[in-house]
Amino acid sequence: MEASTDFCLLMTSVDSEAAAQALAGGMVEAGLAACVQLFPMTSFYVWKGESRREAEYLLLVKTRTDLATAAGDFIRAHHPYELPELLQLPVTGGSAAYLQWLRAGTAGGVVAPPAGTQE
């Protein structure tokens, strides 16, 4: 494992698979993320004084720390919610080959994952 503070994981959630795919695809195409993973889930929360239970899609956005602000701006500009969830989690290390791929994937161009690996 290689130690690094160059990368982070952003989290957000949206109300539909279509919105999740549009947001994920837009970030990858813009070079703001090397990969975005989508997960269906159920969220329980309070919004404007009302308890809610909603089906949502969680997006895990893998990016460089120096792109986090731009990626967050992209999320806010294209997000369907009045107050989008936007959390940034630091990545403190990882596989050297994967981190190299992540760096290349956010450098402005489509890069295949390292040979013998799967995203």
All heavy atoms as an XYZ file, in Angstrom:
884
protein
N       0.842     -1.177      0.000
C       0.000      0.000      0.000
C       0.886      1.239      0.000
O       1.895      1.284      0.697
C      -0.905      0.028      1.223
C      -1.894     -1.113      1.316
S      -3.148     -1.069      0.069
C      -4.401     -0.174      0.896
N       0.474      2.204     -0.747
C       1.205      3.460     -0.848
C       0.472      4.532     -0.046
O      -0.734      4.709     -0.186
C       1.279      3.885     -2.315
C       1.968      5.200     -2.547
C       2.023      5.557     -4.032
O       2.323      4.675     -4.845
O       1.747      6.717     -4.347
N       1.195      5.241      0.820
C       0.604      6.348      1.577
C       0.425      7.539      0.641
O       1.259      7.788     -0.228
C       1.487      6.732      2.748
N      -0.690      8.249      0.808
C      -0.951      9.408     -0.040
C      -2.031     10.268      0.574
O      -2.938      9.766      1.226
C      -1.402      8.955     -1.425
O      -1.731     10.067     -2.225
N      -1.931     11.567      0.350
C      -3.007     12.486      0.710
C      -3.504     13.204     -0.543
O      -4.236     14.179     -0.444
C      -2.529     13.530      1.740
O      -1.415     14.236      1.186
C      -2.130     12.881      3.049
N      -3.108     12.706     -1.704
C      -3.454     13.344     -2.974
C      -4.869     13.044     -3.452
O      -5.323     13.636     -4.428
C      -2.478     12.894     -4.071
C      -1.052     13.345     -3.812
O      -0.845     14.252     -2.976
O      -0.141     12.781     -4.439
N      -5.572     12.125     -2.780
C      -6.859     11.650     -3.280
C      -7.927     11.751     -2.201
O      -7.636     11.773     -1.014
C      -6.735     10.208     -3.761
C      -5.635     10.036     -4.764
C      -4.410      9.538     -4.383
C      -5.820     10.428     -6.082
C      -3.377      9.414     -5.298
C      -4.803     10.305     -7.006
C      -3.574      9.796     -6.616
N      -9.168     11.800     -2.652
C     -10.292     11.823     -1.722
C     -11.489     11.124     -2.356
O     -11.504     10.838     -3.553
C     -10.647     13.246     -1.305
S     -11.256     14.289     -2.646
N     -12.467     10.886     -1.527
C     -13.729     10.289     -1.944
C     -14.817     11.295     -1.608
O     -14.898     11.767     -0.466
C     -13.955      8.992     -1.181
C     -15.171      8.179     -1.517
C     -15.003      7.543     -2.907
C     -15.348      7.080     -0.478
N     -15.605     11.683     -2.591
C     -16.760     12.545     -2.350
C     -18.003     11.673     -2.330
O     -18.098     10.703     -3.084
C     -16.895     13.602     -3.449
C     -15.720     14.545     -3.643
C     -16.002     15.506     -4.794
C     -15.423     15.319     -2.371
N     -18.939     12.019     -1.474
C     -20.206     11.288     -1.395
C     -21.352     12.261     -1.622
O     -21.346     13.376     -1.106
C     -20.379     10.649     -0.013
C     -19.423      9.538      0.270
S     -19.542      8.894      1.969
C     -21.293      8.850      2.284
N     -22.318     11.798     -2.410
C     -23.562     12.529     -2.568
C     -24.652     11.509     -2.848
O     -24.371     10.338     -3.118
C     -23.464     13.596     -3.681
O     -24.600     14.463     -3.591
C     -23.380     12.991     -5.059
N     -25.898     11.922     -2.768
C     -27.008     11.032     -3.082
C     -28.057     11.803     -3.871
O     -28.183     13.017     -3.737
C     -27.615     10.434     -1.814
O     -28.044     11.465     -0.941
N     -28.771     11.068     -4.733
C     -29.826     11.655     -5.562
C     -31.049     10.751     -5.527
O     -30.983      9.620     -5.057
C     -29.356     11.886     -7.021
C     -28.252     12.928     -7.080
C     -28.894     10.590     -7.654
N     -32.146     11.234     -6.084
C     -33.420     10.541     -5.967
C     -33.746      9.546     -7.072
O     -34.769      8.873     -7.008
C     -34.552     11.564     -5.865
C     -34.598     12.499     -7.061
O     -33.711     12.436     -7.933
O     -35.531     13.328     -7.103
N     -32.895      9.413     -8.082
C     -33.212      8.470     -9.157
C     -31.942      7.938     -9.801
O     -30.881      8.578     -9.758
C     -34.072      9.142    -10.234
O     -33.306     10.079    -10.973
N     -32.074      6.788    -10.414
C     -30.935      6.199    -11.119
C     -30.524      7.080    -12.298
O     -29.339      7.253    -12.576
C     -31.271      4.792    -11.602
C     -30.088      4.093    -12.237
C     -30.370      2.651    -12.608
O     -31.531      2.201    -12.515
O     -29.411      1.971    -13.005
N     -31.496      7.666    -12.980
C     -31.183      8.540    -14.117
C     -30.362      9.745    -13.671
O     -29.375     10.111    -14.321
C     -32.468      8.990    -14.805
N     -30.745     10.368    -12.549
C     -29.993     11.511    -12.032
C     -28.595     11.076    -11.606
O     -27.614     11.792    -11.849
C     -30.729     12.152    -10.861
N     -28.480      9.900    -10.999
C     -27.179      9.392    -10.568
C     -26.277      9.144    -11.768
O     -25.098      9.514    -11.762
C     -27.360      8.105     -9.762
N     -26.821      8.524    -12.808
C     -26.021      8.241    -13.995
C     -25.592      9.524    -14.697
O     -24.449      9.628    -15.163
C     -26.791      7.330    -14.943
C     -26.897      5.914    -14.421
C     -27.563      4.969    -15.407
O     -27.844      5.319    -16.545
N     -27.818      3.762    -14.958
N     -26.475     10.484    -14.772
C     -26.129     11.757    -15.420
C     -25.021     12.472    -14.656
O     -24.063     12.979    -15.255
C     -27.364     12.648    -15.532
N     -25.129     12.518    -13.345
C     -24.128     13.182    -12.519
C     -22.788     12.444    -12.610
O     -21.736     13.057    -12.811
C     -24.621     13.234    -11.072
C     -24.013     14.238    -10.119
C     -24.026     15.648    -10.668
C     -24.757     14.191     -8.793
N     -22.819     11.122    -12.493
C     -21.598     10.314    -12.560
C     -20.925     10.456    -13.919
O     -19.719     10.716    -14.010
C     -21.921      8.854    -12.280
N     -21.691     10.297    -14.974
C     -21.135     10.395    -16.321
C     -20.552     11.763    -16.599
O     -19.476     11.888    -17.188
N     -21.223     12.809    -16.144
C     -20.741     14.164    -16.351
C     -19.418     14.419    -15.655
O     -18.524     15.051    -16.219
N     -19.272     13.908    -14.430
C     -18.023     14.118    -13.696
C     -16.860     13.363    -14.327
O     -15.756     13.898    -14.441
C     -18.197     13.727    -12.231
C     -18.970     14.762    -11.446
S     -19.010     14.416     -9.681
C     -20.151     13.062     -9.663
N     -17.115     12.133    -14.758
C     -16.046     11.352    -15.386
C     -15.664     11.978    -16.726
O     -14.479     12.151    -17.031
C     -16.458      9.873    -15.535
C     -15.462      9.109    -16.391
C     -16.584      9.222    -14.154
N     -16.659     12.352    -17.519
C     -16.377     12.957    -18.822
C     -15.635     14.287    -18.691
O     -14.805     14.625    -19.524
C     -17.671     13.153    -19.608
C     -18.262     11.850    -20.099
C     -19.626     12.019    -20.738
O     -19.990     13.155    -21.112
O     -20.337     11.006    -20.840
N     -15.898     15.032    -17.619
C     -15.229     16.313    -17.394
C     -13.842     16.135    -16.784
O     -13.125     17.120    -16.601
C     -16.086     17.201    -16.487
N     -13.459     14.898    -16.461
C     -12.160     14.655    -15.852
C     -12.095     15.029    -14.384
O     -11.021     15.132    -13.812
N     -13.254     15.219    -13.757
C     -13.296     15.576    -12.342
C     -13.266     14.353    -11.436
O     -13.050     14.479    -10.231
C     -14.550     16.397    -12.043
C     -14.596     17.756    -12.727
C     -15.963     18.395    -12.560
C     -13.496     18.661    -12.183
N     -13.505     13.179    -12.009
C     -13.471     11.921    -11.263
C     -12.933     10.835    -12.178
O     -13.224     10.829    -13.374
C     -14.866     11.552    -10.776
N     -12.162      9.932    -11.609
C     -11.683      8.783    -12.371
C     -12.755      7.707    -12.409
O     -12.851      6.944    -13.367
C     -10.408      8.225    -11.753
N     -13.571      7.658    -11.372
C     -14.608      6.636    -11.250
C     -15.689      7.148    -10.312
O     -15.397      7.825     -9.327
C     -13.986      5.359    -10.671
S     -15.166      4.055    -10.276
N     -16.930      6.824    -10.627
C     -18.045      7.101     -9.720
C     -18.851      5.814     -9.619
O     -19.257      5.252    -10.636
C     -18.949      8.248    -10.224
C     -20.086      8.498     -9.239
C     -18.147      9.516    -10.459
N     -19.055      5.342     -8.417
C     -19.850      4.148     -8.197
C     -21.225      4.537     -7.677
O     -21.347      5.464     -6.869
C     -19.158      3.217     -7.197
C     -17.849      2.676     -7.743
C     -17.067      1.919     -6.695
O     -16.905      2.395     -5.569
N     -16.589      0.744     -7.060
N     -22.262      3.820     -8.133
C     -23.651      4.094     -7.760
C     -24.219      2.915     -6.981
O     -24.044      1.773     -7.379
C     -24.508      4.298     -9.010
C     -23.986      5.234    -10.091
C     -24.934      5.247    -11.273
C     -23.807      6.617     -9.535
N     -24.934      3.227     -5.906
C     -25.533      2.193     -5.072
C     -26.964      2.583     -4.718
O     -27.179      3.670     -4.161
C     -24.757      2.034     -3.760
C     -23.320      1.668     -3.941
C     -22.352      2.668     -4.045
C     -22.921      0.347     -4.014
C     -21.018      2.347     -4.210
C     -21.583      0.016     -4.184
C     -20.629      1.012     -4.285
N     -27.946      1.714     -4.977
C     -29.303      2.003     -4.492
C     -29.333      1.838     -2.972
O     -28.644      0.992     -2.410
C     -30.163      0.953     -5.182
C     -29.233     -0.149     -5.560
C     -27.874      0.457     -5.721
N     -30.122      2.681     -2.313
C     -30.204      2.633     -0.850
C     -31.513      3.268     -0.395
O     -32.241      3.849     -1.182
C     -29.023      3.375     -0.224
C     -29.020      4.861     -0.526
S     -27.656      5.679      0.284
C     -28.028      7.372     -0.125
N     -31.760      3.153      0.897
C     -32.879      3.844      1.528
C     -32.316      4.791      2.573
O     -31.502      4.383      3.394
C     -33.845      2.850      2.189
O     -34.303      1.918      1.198
C     -35.045      3.566      2.799
N     -32.726      6.045      2.514
C     -32.262      7.052      3.469
C     -33.387      7.410      4.434
O     -34.539      7.571      4.026
C     -31.826      8.323      2.738
O     -30.665      8.082      1.983
N     -33.035      7.537      5.702
C     -33.944      7.988      6.748
C     -33.384      9.308      7.265
O     -32.206      9.377      7.639
C     -33.983      6.977      7.898
C     -34.577      5.654      7.520
C     -33.838      4.711      6.828
C     -35.885      5.348      7.867
C     -34.381      3.484      6.480
C     -36.440      4.128      7.526
C     -35.686      3.188      6.826
N     -34.197     10.357      7.287
C     -33.701     11.665      7.694
C     -34.872     12.572      8.038
O     -36.040     12.238      7.820
C     -32.843     12.292      6.584
C     -33.580     12.478      5.271
C     -34.163     13.705      4.948
C     -33.700     11.438      4.360
C     -34.838     13.878      3.751
C     -34.373     11.600      3.164
C     -34.940     12.830      2.864
O     -35.622     12.998      1.683
N     -34.550     13.729      8.593
C     -35.553     14.749      8.887
C     -35.268     15.928      7.971
O     -34.145     16.419      7.899
C     -35.501     15.184     10.370
C     -36.475     16.324     10.620
C     -35.804     14.000     11.285
N     -36.295     16.379      7.245
C     -36.152     17.521      6.337
C     -37.296     18.475      6.600
O     -38.466     18.091      6.525
C     -36.154     17.051      4.888
C     -36.073     18.162      3.886
C     -37.038     18.528      2.990
C     -34.981     19.054      3.667
N     -36.616     19.592      2.245
C     -35.349     19.933      2.633
C     -33.739     19.218      4.256
C     -34.510     20.954      2.178
C     -32.905     20.218      3.798
C     -33.300     21.071      2.763
N     -36.948     19.705      6.963
C     -37.927     20.752      7.263
C     -38.950     20.280      8.295
O     -40.150     20.480      8.150
C     -38.595     21.236      5.980
C     -37.595     21.896      5.036
C     -38.248     22.499      3.813
C     -37.187     23.200      2.961
N     -37.721     23.826      1.776
N     -38.420     19.619      9.347
C     -39.250     19.180     10.464
C     -40.042     17.916     10.230
O     -40.775     17.487     11.116
N     -39.909     17.290      9.099
C     -40.675     16.091      8.758
C     -39.752     14.890      8.613
O     -38.748     14.941      7.908
C     -41.414     16.317      7.432
C     -42.268     15.162      6.992
C     -42.941     15.422      5.656
O     -43.328     16.574      5.394
O     -43.055     14.466      4.877
N     -40.098     13.779      9.311
C     -39.328     12.537      9.165
C     -39.581     11.962      7.785
O     -40.733     11.888      7.335
C     -39.744     11.516     10.224
O     -39.343     11.960     11.493
N     -38.511     11.582      7.113
C     -38.603     11.073      5.742
C     -37.928      9.714      5.628
O     -36.972      9.421      6.347
C     -37.927     12.043      4.773
C     -38.380     13.498      4.843
C     -39.765     13.733      4.292
N     -39.880     13.340      2.915
C     -39.886     14.154      1.866
N     -39.772     15.454      2.063
N     -40.014     13.688      0.648
N     -38.396      8.928      4.697
C     -37.779      7.659      4.306
C     -37.883      7.612      2.793
O     -38.997      7.577      2.242
C     -38.516      6.488      4.929
C     -37.984      5.155      4.489
C     -38.776      4.020      5.099
N     -38.274      2.773      4.570
C     -38.930      1.651      4.585
N     -40.150      1.598      5.120
N     -38.400      0.565      4.081
N     -36.737      7.648      2.109
C     -36.739      7.770      0.654
C     -35.760      6.794      0.008
O     -34.669      6.556      0.525
C     -36.312      9.187      0.234
C     -37.106     10.316      0.841
C     -38.495     10.480      0.262
O     -38.755      9.938     -0.827
O     -39.308     11.162      0.901
N     -36.141      6.286     -1.150
C     -35.216      5.530     -1.989
C     -34.293      6.524     -2.670
O     -34.753      7.545     -3.196
C     -35.984      4.713     -3.029
N     -32.999      6.269     -2.609
C     -32.020      7.157     -3.220
C     -30.895      6.323     -3.840
O     -30.839      5.108     -3.667
C     -31.396      8.102     -2.186
C     -32.337      9.141     -1.645
C     -31.616     10.134     -0.764
O     -31.049      9.729      0.278
O     -31.621     11.317     -1.120
N     -30.016      7.020     -4.535
C     -28.792      6.417     -5.066
C     -27.608      7.156     -4.473
O     -27.542      8.382     -4.547
C     -28.752      6.505     -6.594
C     -29.632      5.462     -7.228
C     -30.996      5.670     -7.354
C     -29.093      4.256     -7.650
C     -31.812      4.700     -7.892
C     -29.909      3.278     -8.209
C     -31.264      3.506     -8.319
O     -32.072      2.538     -8.855
N     -26.700      6.397     -3.874
C     -25.470      6.945     -3.321
C     -24.407      6.945     -4.407
O     -24.235      5.955     -5.120
C     -24.995      6.085     -2.147
C     -23.649      6.446     -1.527
C     -23.728      7.798     -0.829
C     -23.224      5.359     -0.549
N     -23.698      8.063     -4.543
C     -22.584      8.160     -5.480
C     -21.296      8.296     -4.688
O     -21.188      9.171     -3.820
C     -22.720      9.385     -6.388
C     -23.808      9.344     -7.462
C     -25.167      9.663     -6.881
C     -23.463     10.313     -8.571
N     -20.339      7.420     -4.963
C     -18.999      7.508     -4.405
C     -18.090      7.987     -5.521
O     -17.902      7.295     -6.522
C     -18.523      6.155     -3.877
C     -19.355      5.542     -2.746
C     -18.746      4.215     -2.316
C     -19.465      6.495     -1.575
N     -17.557      9.181     -5.357
C     -16.779      9.858     -6.394
C     -15.304      9.777     -6.026
O     -14.892     10.322     -4.997
C     -17.217     11.338     -6.506
C     -16.422     12.055     -7.584
C     -18.721     11.438     -6.752
N     -14.513      9.110     -6.853
C     -13.078      8.966     -6.600
C     -12.338     10.026     -7.409
O     -12.427     10.044     -8.632
C     -12.626      7.566     -6.990
C     -13.360      6.493     -6.200
C     -13.092      5.135     -6.758
C     -14.009      4.122     -6.126
N     -13.775      2.788     -6.675
N     -11.627     10.893     -6.686
C     -10.983     12.023     -7.353
C      -9.707     12.426     -6.627
O      -9.359     11.864     -5.580
C     -11.964     13.210     -7.462
O     -11.407     14.199     -8.331
C     -12.302     13.809     -6.110
N      -9.033     13.421     -7.172
C      -7.861     13.997     -6.527
C      -8.322     15.083     -5.549
O      -9.293     15.793     -5.804
C      -6.914     14.623     -7.561
C      -6.298     13.615     -8.509
C      -5.162     14.211     -9.349
N      -5.258     15.617     -9.619
C      -5.531     16.151    -10.822
N      -5.726     15.382    -11.875
N      -5.587     17.458    -10.975
N      -7.574     15.246     -4.483
C      -7.895     16.265     -3.484
C      -7.930     17.657     -4.105
O      -8.797     18.468     -3.776
C      -6.887     16.202     -2.323
O      -6.920     14.869     -1.779
C      -7.218     17.189     -1.235
N      -7.005     17.922     -5.033
C      -6.975     19.258     -5.636
C      -8.134     19.507     -6.600
O      -8.345     20.637     -7.026
C      -5.627     19.533     -6.305
C      -5.315     18.615     -7.475
O      -5.905     17.518     -7.585
O      -4.448     18.987     -8.298
N      -8.906     18.470     -6.930
C     -10.088     18.635     -7.777
C     -11.394     18.623     -6.973
O     -12.470     18.793     -7.544
C     -10.157     17.519     -8.828
C      -9.099     17.541     -9.921
C      -9.228     16.302    -10.808
C      -9.210     18.806    -10.750
N     -11.296     18.435     -5.664
C     -12.498     18.296     -4.839
C     -13.405     19.519     -4.907
O     -14.632     19.383     -4.992
C     -12.123     17.985     -3.398
N     -12.849     20.705     -4.886
C     -13.680     21.916     -4.950
C     -14.401     21.988     -6.290
O     -15.610     22.242     -6.339
C     -12.827     23.171     -4.713
O     -12.279     23.096     -3.399
C     -13.660     24.436     -4.836
N     -13.688     21.757     -7.389
C     -14.314     21.801     -8.720
C     -15.356     20.699     -8.860
O     -16.439     20.926     -9.424
C     -13.253     21.684     -9.809
N     -15.060     19.512     -8.345
C     -16.035     18.416     -8.405
C     -17.267     18.753     -7.570
O     -18.407     18.495     -7.982
C     -15.398     17.110     -7.936
N     -17.057     19.345     -6.400
C     -18.179     19.772     -5.565
C     -19.016     20.841     -6.242
O     -20.252     20.812     -6.177
N     -18.367     21.775     -6.906
C     -19.100     22.800     -7.659
C     -19.936     22.164     -8.762
O     -21.082     22.563     -8.995
C     -18.132     23.821     -8.270
C     -17.461     24.711     -7.235
O     -17.934     24.748     -6.072
O     -16.456     25.357     -7.594
N     -19.369     21.175     -9.454
C     -20.094     20.461    -10.513
C     -21.317     19.764     -9.921
O     -22.422     19.844    -10.476
C     -19.176     19.439    -11.196
C     -19.813     18.739    -12.351
C     -19.624     19.198    -13.646
C     -20.611     17.610    -12.169
C     -20.217     18.556    -14.730
C     -21.214     16.969    -13.232
C     -21.011     17.443    -14.509
N     -21.121     19.075     -8.795
C     -22.237     18.374     -8.145
C     -23.343     19.361     -7.785
O     -24.516     19.140     -8.103
C     -21.745     17.604     -6.902
C     -20.889     16.404     -7.341
C     -22.922     17.157     -6.037
C     -20.132     15.733     -6.215
N     -22.987     20.476     -7.136
C     -24.010     21.458     -6.738
C     -24.730     22.044     -7.953
O     -25.936     22.261     -7.920
C     -23.374     22.560     -5.898
C     -23.127     22.154     -4.449
C     -22.643     23.308     -3.597
N     -21.298     23.729     -3.941
C     -20.193     23.137     -3.510
N     -20.276     22.104     -2.711
N     -19.008     23.583     -3.865
N     -24.006     22.274     -9.038
C     -24.611     22.877    -10.230
C     -25.558     21.927    -10.952
O     -26.476     22.388    -11.640
C     -23.508     23.332    -11.195
N     -25.364     20.625    -10.813
C     -26.162     19.646    -11.565
C     -27.036     18.764    -10.673
O     -27.656     17.827    -11.156
C     -25.228     18.755    -12.397
C     -24.478     19.522    -13.435
N     -23.247     20.082    -13.198
C     -24.803     19.847    -14.696
C     -22.829     20.708    -14.278
N     -23.761     20.598    -15.197
N     -27.096     19.067     -9.401
C     -27.815     18.230     -8.441
C     -29.289     18.624     -8.383
O     -29.614     19.803     -8.402
C     -27.178     18.384     -7.057
C     -27.404     17.220     -6.179
N     -28.619     16.960     -5.590
C     -26.576     16.230     -5.787
C     -28.526     15.864     -4.867
N     -27.296     15.399     -4.974
N     -30.194     17.638     -8.274
C     -31.619     17.965     -8.247
C     -32.145     18.456     -6.887
O     -33.270     18.945     -6.815
C     -32.290     16.634     -8.617
C     -31.334     15.580     -8.173
C     -29.962     16.182     -8.358
N     -31.362     18.357     -5.819
C     -31.856     18.709     -4.493
C     -31.581     20.167     -4.143
O     -30.590     20.745     -4.573
C     -31.196     17.845     -3.414
C     -31.566     16.384     -3.409
C     -30.937     15.519     -2.539
C     -32.523     15.863     -4.270
C     -31.255     14.174     -2.509
C     -32.844     14.528     -4.250
C     -32.214     13.682     -3.357
O     -32.526     12.359     -3.338
N     -32.446     20.703     -3.307
C     -32.250     22.050     -2.768
C     -30.969     22.114     -1.929
O     -30.219     23.088     -1.993
C     -33.457     22.416     -1.898
C     -33.384     23.760     -1.241
C     -34.596     24.030     -0.349
O     -35.631     23.357     -0.492
O     -34.478     24.931      0.505
N     -30.720     21.077     -1.136
C     -29.531     20.988     -0.289
C     -28.882     19.626     -0.509
O     -29.187     18.661      0.190
C     -29.895     21.170      1.188
C     -28.754     21.039      2.189
C     -27.693     22.112      1.946
C     -29.284     21.108      3.600
N     -27.992     19.516     -1.495
C     -27.371     18.220     -1.757
C     -26.391     17.803     -0.665
O     -25.685     18.648     -0.115
C     -26.637     18.422     -3.083
C     -26.567     19.875     -3.318
C     -27.581     20.535     -2.443
N     -26.398     16.520     -0.368
C     -25.347     15.946      0.475
C     -24.034     16.083     -0.294
O     -23.966     15.762     -1.474
C     -25.619     14.460      0.722
C     -24.456     13.737      1.360
C     -24.610     12.222      1.352
O     -25.509     11.696      0.668
O     -23.810     11.563      2.028
N     -23.016     16.572      0.363
C     -21.696     16.636     -0.247
C     -20.666     16.492      0.864
O     -20.442     17.423      1.634
C     -21.491     17.937     -1.018
C     -20.187     18.063     -1.784
C     -19.939     16.874     -2.711
C     -20.170     19.350     -2.584
N     -20.102     15.301      0.968
C     -19.097     15.003      1.978
C     -17.793     14.634      1.296
O     -17.798     13.947      0.270
C     -19.547     13.839      2.868
C     -20.836     14.057      3.666
C     -21.229     12.788      4.392
C     -20.666     15.206      4.633
N     -16.688     15.071      1.871
C     -15.362     14.744      1.357
C     -14.635     13.909      2.406
O     -14.475     14.341      3.541
C     -14.567     16.007      1.055
C     -13.170     15.716      0.541
C     -12.391     16.985      0.212
O     -12.982     18.036     -0.022
N     -11.082     16.887      0.189
N     -14.195     12.726      2.005
C     -13.453     11.833      2.883
C     -12.035     11.688      2.354
O     -11.844     11.439      1.159
C     -14.123     10.457      2.938
C     -15.607     10.457      3.302
C     -16.197      9.073      3.139
C     -15.792     10.957      4.722
N     -11.038     11.822      3.209
C      -9.660     11.696      2.734
C      -9.315     10.240      2.433
O      -9.797      9.321      3.087
C      -8.838     12.219      3.913
C      -9.691     11.974      5.110
C     -11.115     12.125      4.635
N      -8.497     10.045      1.429
C      -7.902      8.739      1.146
C      -6.464      8.837      1.633
O      -5.711      9.697      1.169
C      -7.966      8.408     -0.362
C      -7.162      7.160     -0.682
C      -9.410      8.267     -0.807
N      -6.092      7.998      2.574
C      -4.756      8.085      3.153
C      -3.765      7.129      2.506
O      -2.581      7.189      2.796
C      -4.808      7.815      4.665
O      -5.345      6.505      4.881
C      -5.672      8.865      5.369
N      -4.247      6.269      1.641
C      -3.360      5.339      0.949
C      -4.155      4.386      0.093
O      -5.380      4.402      0.082
N      -3.434      3.563     -0.638
C      -4.079      2.575     -1.495
C      -3.043      1.869     -2.350
O      -1.842      2.140     -2.266
N      -3.510      0.988     -3.185
C      -2.653      0.282     -4.120
C      -1.951      1.293     -5.016
O      -2.600      2.169     -5.600
C      -3.516     -0.669     -4.954
O      -2.972     -0.896     -6.222
N      -0.641      1.186     -5.137
C       0.124      2.131     -5.956
C      -0.389      2.149     -7.391
O      -0.542      3.221     -7.987
C       1.605      1.790     -5.907
N      -0.681      0.981     -7.954
C      -1.164      0.914     -9.340
C      -2.533      1.579     -9.471
O      -2.796      2.289    -10.439
C      -1.225     -0.538     -9.815
N      -3.403      1.359     -8.482
C      -4.731      1.966     -8.540
C      -4.639      3.484     -8.392
O      -5.304      4.228     -9.118
C      -5.665      1.385     -7.475
C      -7.058      1.925     -7.620
C      -7.931      1.365     -8.556
C      -7.493      3.023     -6.893
C      -9.204      1.880     -8.743
C      -8.760      3.547     -7.075
C      -9.609      2.973     -7.994
O     -10.864      3.497     -8.179
N      -3.821      3.953     -7.470
C      -3.674      5.399     -7.288
C      -3.080      6.049     -8.535
O      -3.469      7.155     -8.905
C      -2.826      5.707     -6.051
C      -3.443      5.286     -4.708
C      -2.485      5.591     -3.571
C      -4.803      5.920     -4.476
N      -2.176      5.345     -9.203
C      -1.626      5.852    -10.463
C      -2.735      5.955    -11.510
O      -2.830      6.938    -12.244
C      -0.510      4.930    -10.958
C       0.119      5.375    -12.253
C       1.209      4.400    -12.708
O       1.389      3.323    -12.160
N       1.927      4.799    -13.740
N      -3.602      4.943    -11.569
C      -4.724      4.965    -12.504
C      -5.677      6.111    -12.162
O      -6.140      6.829    -13.040
C      -5.468      3.623    -12.468
C      -6.714      3.638    -13.268
C      -6.824      3.477    -14.622
C      -8.041      3.855    -12.787
N      -8.144      3.582    -14.999
C      -8.907      3.813    -13.895
C      -8.589      4.077    -11.520
C     -10.287      3.983    -13.772
C      -9.961      4.248    -11.406
C     -10.780      4.201    -12.526
N      -5.953      6.315    -10.869
C      -6.845      7.389    -10.439
C      -6.267      8.744    -10.844
O      -6.977      9.604    -11.362
C      -7.045      7.315     -8.921
C      -8.257      8.030     -8.338
C      -8.575      7.454     -6.968
C      -8.114      9.501     -8.267
N      -4.968      8.920    -10.651
C      -4.331     10.176    -11.036
C      -4.465     10.397    -12.545
O      -4.837     11.472    -13.005
C      -2.860     10.182    -10.634
C      -2.172     11.512    -10.904
C      -0.688     11.511    -10.537
N      -0.369     10.931     -9.249
C      -0.540     11.520     -8.063
N      -1.049     12.739     -8.008
N      -0.214     10.918     -6.949
N      -4.169      9.359    -13.325
C      -4.248      9.466    -14.783
C      -5.687      9.717    -15.241
O      -5.922     10.476    -16.182
C      -3.698      8.201    -15.442
N      -6.649      9.124    -14.551
C      -8.052      9.279    -14.927
C      -8.622     10.650    -14.644
O      -9.699     10.994    -15.124
N      -7.913     11.426    -13.874
C      -8.363     12.788    -13.578
C      -7.413     13.819    -14.179
O      -7.431     14.979    -13.793
C      -8.482     13.008    -12.057
O      -7.243     12.661    -11.435
C      -9.611     12.184    -11.469
N      -6.629     13.371    -15.127
C      -5.665     14.269    -15.759
C      -6.130     14.726    -17.130
O      -5.359     15.283    -17.888
C      -4.301     13.583    -15.869
N      -7.389     14.460    -17.448
C      -7.929     14.926    -18.725
C      -7.807     13.917    -19.829
O      -7.127     14.126    -20.805
N      -8.431     12.802    -19.701
C      -8.417     11.787    -20.744
C      -8.865     10.460    -20.179
O      -8.748     10.211    -18.994
N      -9.372      9.620    -21.040
C      -9.856      8.311    -20.615
C      -8.665      7.365    -20.540
O      -7.892      7.246    -21.481
C     -10.919      7.777    -21.592
C     -11.371      6.391    -21.187
C     -12.093      8.740    -21.646
N      -8.523      6.711    -19.412
C      -7.420      5.786    -19.181
C      -7.998      4.462    -18.721
O      -8.850      4.422    -17.840
C      -6.457      6.341    -18.092
C      -5.332      5.376    -17.822
C      -5.925      7.699    -18.519
N      -7.542      3.372    -19.319
C      -8.016      2.036    -18.920
C      -7.438      1.671    -17.563
O      -6.329      2.095    -17.218
C      -7.587      1.021    -19.967
N      -8.156      0.858    -16.763
C      -7.597      0.391    -15.489
C      -6.333     -0.418    -15.747
O      -6.141     -0.953    -16.835
C      -8.718     -0.495    -14.923
C      -9.955     -0.067    -15.620
C      -9.527      0.402    -16.976
N      -5.464     -0.543    -14.735
C      -4.255     -1.324    -14.904
C      -4.574     -2.753    -15.318
O      -5.612     -3.297    -14.923
C      -3.608     -1.306    -13.507
C      -4.232     -0.154    -12.807
C      -5.580      0.040    -13.407
N      -3.712     -3.381    -16.110
C      -3.922     -4.750    -16.586
C      -4.129     -5.691    -15.395
O      -3.452     -5.573    -14.378
C      -2.718     -5.200    -17.415
N      -5.085     -6.600    -15.545
C      -5.338     -7.582    -14.515
C      -6.136     -7.070    -13.336
O      -6.263     -7.756    -12.341
N      -6.651     -5.857    -13.417
C      -7.454     -5.313    -12.322
C      -8.856     -5.042    -12.801
O      -9.122     -4.968    -13.988
C      -6.864     -4.005    -11.757
O      -6.886     -3.006    -12.777
C      -5.464     -4.218    -11.240
N      -9.722     -4.876    -11.867
C     -11.108     -4.566    -12.185
C     -11.561     -3.464    -11.261
O     -11.280     -3.486    -10.077
C     -11.959     -5.816    -11.964
C     -13.347     -5.687    -12.484
C     -14.069     -7.028    -12.390
O     -13.702     -7.897    -11.630
N     -15.095     -7.169    -13.174
N     -12.200     -2.470    -11.801
C     -12.692     -1.337    -11.026
C     -13.761     -1.796    -10.086
O     -14.580     -2.597    -10.320
C     -13.200     -0.253    -11.969
C     -13.801      0.893    -11.296
C     -12.862      1.667    -10.394
O     -11.666      1.550    -10.498
O     -13.369      2.395     -9.538
